[in-house]
Amino acid sequence: MSGVWIAIIAHLLIGGSLVWDKVLLGRPKLQSVVNYVFWLGAMSVFGVLLAVLGFHWPGKRVMLLGFGAGLVHLAANFFYYTALKRGEASETLALMGGLSPTATALIGLALLKKPLGGSDVPGFMLMVVGGFVMCFAQRLDWRRILPPAIAAAATFGLTNVLQKVVFDESDFVAGYILFTLGTFAGALLLLVRPSWREQIFHGSEEAPPRSRLWYFVNRFISGVGSFLVFLAISRANPALVDAISGLRYAVIFAGTLALTKWRPVWLREEFTGRALIAKCVATSLVIAGLVLVG
């Protein structure tokens, strides 16, 4: 299966997961971003199970790059979920749909031979524009949302490019295991700060069992999606894979619309007039970009 198709499946899974993340982050006992990100990083250690497929230690440089990419990835998720908590799911995450692939492409200019994937540039551009159109569908609290969104885009872009370099210079199993070890180490570093340690363990204990269950189920789905994203990066250009993330925002658009209509007590967003038209246009641009790429 090509990297493009793997990326499509990955972003569909992550899009559905993010809708539920927004629902869970609205619940009092699960509102701590540190708590949320810690368990995401801690569960990543299961990636070492890929070693059964055959693991060979690469050179020191590649090891440091892979491990460092994992650390940066955890920081990226911290900024990502901070932005998600502060704003509406569809607009906040759509802003990332424009910023993140742009950051990946710019960082890739310095580190990759083909930062934009050659003939896929038109499709890449359409998907990035779709992400920006989605985020401008209605007014955003830029002071609150833009700083963590920019930080998340920059760190996700750096993660994607570093992982591509690692995959090109080693193999997927070694690169992914080093990456997950870095993410796990980053999660352990969150325990150093006493206030964060209290949020992680006390918040987890106080959360209702049903909320904890759905959190870990959702983390599994998101983990599968994340694994497929990096598998796609190993086979395709990282900027292109990141641009396909526009598909996840189309899923978020559909998911939040459905919840607003049928389960407003879980999640409510604005879907009227200008906002609805802009979101439909943005989704169409993303789909058009996918058609060109595919």
N, C-alpha and C positions, 0 to 999 in steps of 0.2 A: 504494500500500500504506500502511495506517495506521501511525502511530508504534508502536502496541502490537505489531503483527505484526513490524515491523522489530526491535523490542527483543527479542522472543522468539527470532528467528533469531540475533541478536547474542549473547545470553547463552548459547544452546546452543553456539555456536562458542567463546566464551570459557571456558565450563565445561570443555569437552574440553581446551582449551589449558592450563588451570590444573592439571589432573591431571598432564599431562606436565611442566609446570613443576616440580611437587613432586618428580617422579622425577629430573629433571635437577639440581635443587638439592641432592639427596642424593649427587651424584657429586663426589668430591674437587676436581676441577679446575674445577667450575662452582658452587662453594658461595659465591662472593663475590656478595653482593647488589648491591654497587656496579657490578661488571662486568655483571651481569645487566641492571640498570636503565639503564646507559649505552647499551648497544646497542639497547635498546628505544627510548630517546629519539633516538639517532642515526638509526635507521631511519625515524623519524616524518617526517623531512625530505621523504620521497617524497610526502607529502601535497600538496606544492606543484604536483604534476603536475595537480591539479584545475584549475589556472589555465587550462588549454586550454578549459575549459567557459565561460570568461569571468570575469575578475577585475576588480573595481572597488574602489579604496581607500575604506573608510568614513571617518567622522570620527575625529579623534584619540582621543576618549574610547572609542569602540568598538574602535579599534586597540589601545589599552592594555589594555582588558578582555580581548580575545581573546588577546593575547600573554601577559598575566598568567595567564590560565586555563591556558595551556600549561605555564608554569613550575610552577604549583601542581600540575598533573596529574603531572609527573615526581616531585615530592616525595611525592605520594600513592602512586605506584607503589613508591617506595623503602620507605615504611612498610608497604605492602601485602605486598611480597615478604619483608620482615623478619618480619612476622607469620606468613607462610606457611612460612618456613624454620624458625621456632621451634616450631611445633606441627603436629598432624595436619591434613592438608589439609581434610577434610570439616568438622571442628569449628571450626578457626581461620577458614576462609573463610566458614563459615555465620554466625559471630559478626558478620562484616562485612555479611552479608545482613540482619541486624537493625539494626545501627548506621548503615550508610551511608544507606539511604533515610530514616531518622529524621533524620539530620543534614541531608540535602538538604531535607527538608520544613521543618525549623526555620529554616535559612538562607533558604529561599524565602519564609517568612513576612514577612521584612523587605524582600525585593527583588522578589517576584513577585506578580501580582494573584491568581492561583489556585494557591497552593502545594501543594494536595493533589489537584488535578484534578477538583473538583466531585463528580459522581455516582460517581466511581471510588473513593471513600474506603473503602467496605467491603472491596473487593478488595485495596486497598493495605494495609489493616490486617491482613488474613489473611496476606498474603505476608510482612509484617514480623514478625508473630508466629511464622510458620513458621521464619524465620531464627533467631530467638532460641531456639525449641524445639530446633532442630538443634544449636546451640552448647552447650546444656545437656545434651546426650545423655550426656556422661560428664565426668569431672573434667578441668579444664584447668589448666595452670600459669599462673594469672592474672597473676602478677608479670611473667612473661616475655612473655605474649601480649597482655594488655589494653592496655598503653601504645601499642605500634605500631598495634594495631587501632583504637583511638580516634583516633589521629593520622591514620590512613589514611581513616577514615570522615569526619572533619571536612574534610580536604583534598579528598576526592572529592566531598563534598557541595558545597563551595565551587566546585569546578571545574564541576560540573553546572549550578549556578545561574548562574554567570558566563557559561557558554556559551549558556544559554537566553536571557539578556539580549542577548548579542551577536547570536544568530540572529534575535531579534525586531526588532532595530534595524538589521540589515543583511541579507545573504543567506547561504545555507548555504556556498557556495564561499568567499566572503571570510572568513567566521567560522572555517571549518575550516582554511584556509591560515594565518591568523594564529595559531590554536591550535597547529598543528604547528611553526611557526617558534618559538613560545615553548618548546615541549617540546624542540626541537633545541638551543636556546640553553641550556636547563637542563642538557642532557647535556654540552655543552661546558664548563659551569661545574664539572662533576665532575672535569675534568682539572686544575683549578687546584691541588688538594691532592696533593702528591707521593705519599703512601701510596696514595691512591685511583687515581692514574694508573698506579702500578705494578701494582695489582690488575687494572686493566682490560686492560692490554696484555700483561703476563706471564701472567695467567690465561687469556687468549684464546689465546696461543701454546702453552701447555702442555696445553690441553684436546685430547683425541683428535679427529681429523677427523670421525669419525662423530658425536660429541657436538656438535661445532660445527654440522654439517649439520642435525641434528635441532633444535638450538636455533633456527637461522634459519628453518627450515620452520615451527616452532611460533610464532615471532615474526610470521611472515606471517599465519598463521591468526588469532592474537590481534589483529593490526593490522586485519584485515578486520572482526573482531568489534567492536573499538573504534570504527572508522569508522561502523559501523552503529548503535552506541549513540548517537553524536552526531547521526547523521541522524534517529534516533528522537526525540532530545531537541528537535531543530528542529521536530518535528511534534506532540509530545505534552508533557505536564507532566513535568519532570525527576524529581520525587519518584516518580511512577508508573513511569517507565522504570527508575529505580534499584531500586524494589521488585520489578520483574520479574526482577532479578538473582537472586532466590530460585530461579529456574529453573536457573541455572548451578550452584547448590549441590546441586540434585537430580541433575544430571549428574555432579557431583563424587562424590556419594554412590554412584551406580551405577558410576562408573569406578573409584573406590578399592576398592569391594567386589569388582569383577571382578579387579583386579590383586592384591588380597590373597588371593583364592582361587586364581588361575591363575599369577600372576607375583609371589609374595611377595618374591623377591629384588630386585625393583624397588621395591615399595611395600607396606608392611604396616600395617594399622590394625585397631582393635578393632571387631568386628561381632557381638557376642553379647549376649544378654539385654536389659537395660534400654537399652543404647546402640542396639541394632538397632531396638527398638520406637520409641524416641524419634525416630530418624532417619526411620522410615517415617511416623510421625505428622506430622513437620515437612514432609516431602515432600508429603503429602496436603493440608496447609494451603496450601502454595504453589500446588499445582494447583487447589485450590478458589478461591483468590484470582484466578488466571488466568482461570478460567471466568467469575467475576463481572465481571471487567474486559473480557473478550473478548465 
